[in-house]
Amino acid sequence: MIFEDRADAGRQLAAKLGAYAGGETRVLALPRGGVPVGYEVSRALHAPLDVFVVRKIGAPGREELAIGAIASGGVRVLHEDTIELLGVPPEAIEDITAREMLELERREEAYRGGLPAHDVRGRTVILVDDGLATGASMNAAILALRERAPRWIVVAVPVAPPETCAALEPYVDDLVVLSTPQPFRGVGAWYADFSQISDDEVRRLLRGSSAAVGS
């Protein structure tokens, strides 16, 4: 399956999510690429759209290795077993967290313009991205979102490899994936137009969604 662009993928994804329309549902998109997809899902389901920014906390000297993550709403998740195994001192974790929090706040301000994050406690939340490769960012988002006590977590993406889906499925209440190609070859391979999304486009879509659903 080849999607025309992220908007096309979002419309196709929305068609599989009708059971979650309206009510207590909230759509949270991982920026930037997930926002055009989430916009179409939000519009079809008449559900408010927000961004859910995730920043990895990398191990000192091995930044590619996640020892935790922070996410929108000030949530921090730490992988205690990995931290203990590596012997990462608490002060190093706090330094890295503070640095990543500054970047997270900068991005949230750029996207949301000072508006508060949506309250998701007790609600159904659909986490959306334009696709998954390893699923690392989405996994961090799931773990962080659990700390905000939603009633139900749905991960919805247009495309992902089967092994990533299998790894994520135990941690969510529902997983909706339109295409699970093998071999995978990366998310962008399944889009005719996979152009980079600008911060201005993210802001425009968030404003458009707010106007459409009256949130």
N, C-alpha and C positions, 0 to 999 in steps of 0.2 A: 504494500500500500504506500503510495506516494501522496503526501499532502501538498496542496497548492501553496499554502503559507500557514502561518500560525493561526490566523483567523479561521481559515478553512478547517484546520485541525480542531479548533475550539468548538466550531459548530457541530462537527461530527461527534466530538466527545460529549457535548451537551445532550445530543440525541439519546445517549446511553445513560443519562443521569436524571431522567424525568421523575423518578421516584423521590428525588430529593428537592423538588421544586418548592420554592416559597417557604413559609413558616419560619422555623428557627435555623434554617441553613445559612451558613456563611461560606464564601469562597475566598480562600487565601492563596495567592499566587506567589511563587518564588521568582523574584526579579532577576534579570529583566525579561528573559525570554518567555517565562511563564505568564506574564501579564496579558499579552494579546490573546492567549488561549483562555486564561481565566476570565477575561472580559466577555468573551462569547458565551462561556458557561454561565457567568453571572447574569447576563442579559436574558438568556433563555430560561433560566430557573427563577428569575425575579428575586435574586438573592444578592445581598451587598457584597462588594468586592473590596479586598484589602491586600496589601503586600505582606509577606512574611519573610523577613530578611534573616538569613542564617549566616553566621561567621564561624569558621572552624577555629578551634584552639589547637594549634600545632605544638608538638613536642619541641623543646629547645634544641636547636641544631638539627632537627629532623622535622621541619615544618610541614612536610607532606603527610606526616603521621598524626592523625587526630587523637588528642587525649580528651577532647570534649568539644562543646559548641555553645555558642550563645545565639539567641534568637530574639525576634521582636517581642516586646513586653518585658524585657529585662531578665528573661529566663536563662539560666546556665545549667548545662548538663555536663557532668564530668565522668569519664571512664576510669573509675577508681582502680580497677585491676591493672589497666595499662599504666596508670600513673605510678602505682606501687612497683610494678615490674621494672619500669625505667628509672625509678628513684627520682622523680621530678619533685623538687622542693616546693612547698606551698607558696613561697614568695615569688618563684618563677611563674607559677600558675596565675597568681594575682597580677603580675606585670603584663603577661600576655593577654589576660582577660581585659585589663584596662585599655590596652592598645586596640584590641579588636572591638571593644565596646565603642570607642571613639569613632571607628570606621563604620560600625553598624548605625550609630546615631547620625553620622553624616549622611549615610545612604537613606535612612528613614526620613530625615529632614528634606533631602532632595526629592524623594518620591511623594511623601505625604504632606509636606509643608506645615508641620506642626500639629496636624490633626491627630487625635488619640487613636491608638489601635482599637480595633473592634473587640468588644467583649464576647468571648466565645464560650464562657462557662455554661455548661448544660446544653449546648447547642450542637447541631450537626455541622461539622467543618469539612469542606472539600479542599484538600491541598492539591494544587495544580502546578504542573510545569510543562515545558514544551517537549519533554522526553527525559528518559533516564538512561544513563550509561552504567556507572558503577552503583548509583543510588546513594552515594555517601551524603550528599547535601539533603536529599529527601529523608534519609534515615535520621539525620540530625534534627530536621524540622519536626518529624514525628515525635521524637523523644522530647524535644522542647515543648511542643504543643500539648503533650500529655500533662505537663506541669500546669497548664492553664485550665485543666478540668473540662474539656468538651465532653458531650454525651457520646459522640460518635465521630470517628475519624475515617474519612474516605480519601484515598489517594487516587487521583485521576490524571492520566497522561496519555498522549496519543501513541507513543511508541517506547518500547523498552525491551531489552533482551530477556529471554525466559529465565535465566539464572538470577537476574536482579529482581524480577517479579517474585520468584520463589523465596528469595532472601527477605523481602519486605513484607510479604503477605501475613506472616504470623503477628506482625506488630500493628496492623490496622484492622478496622472493622469491615472495610470493603476496599477492594482494589479493582479499578476499572482501567484497562489498557486496551486500546483499539488494535494495536499490531505488535506482535512479538517475533520479529524476523530473526532468522538464524541462517547465515552469519549476520551480525548486527551492523558493523561498519560505522557506528557513531550516529548520534541523533540527526545531525544535519544531512546525512545521506538520504533521509526519508522525507525531505522537503524540497520542492522545486524552488522555493524562495525561502532562504534561511538567513535573511539579512539581519545585521545587528540592530537591536532595539535601543533607542536613545532614552536618556532620562526624561526628556521632554515628552516622548511618546508614552512612557509609563505614567507621567502626570496627567496627560490628556485622557488616557483611558480610565484612570481612577476617577477623575472628575466626571467623565461621561457616565460611568457606572453609577456614581452617587446621584447624579441628576435623574437617571433612568429609574432607579428603585426608590428614590426619595429618602436615602439614608444620609 
